Amino acid sequence: MRQRRGFIVLLTLITAIIHLFVGLPVFPLGLDTLLFLNGLGYLALLFLWTRTPGFLSKGLVRGVFIAYTAVTVVGYFAMWGVEGLYDPLGVFTKVVEVALIVALWTAKE
């Protein structure tokens, strides 16, 4: 169980750091800002997942985490289409995010 938890933390940190650094805001409310905010969202969800407050259910946080990650993957391909497959960093990040979805889905917490 601890290994799965550590794996989820690692995958989340990888995708959050990539989004934060690729999305360092350069233009107000542009794509850079969206990527940066996405990275912050991953960090917030990771915090909630590891330190779920008593008024929230762990299953609810996990479900929101899965949905957030799925929307990120779908959003990437909605924005870039098939051409997104030619960006190695983008593809790597999507592979990490799909692995994160699987790890969260199969987590027994």
Secondary structure, DSSP 4 states (H G I P E B T S, - for coil): -HHHHHHHHHHHHHHHHHHHHHT--SSTTSHHHHHHHHHHHHHHHHHHHHS--TTS-HHHHHHHHHHHHHHHHHHHHHHHGGGGGG-HHHHHHHHHHHHHHHHHHH---
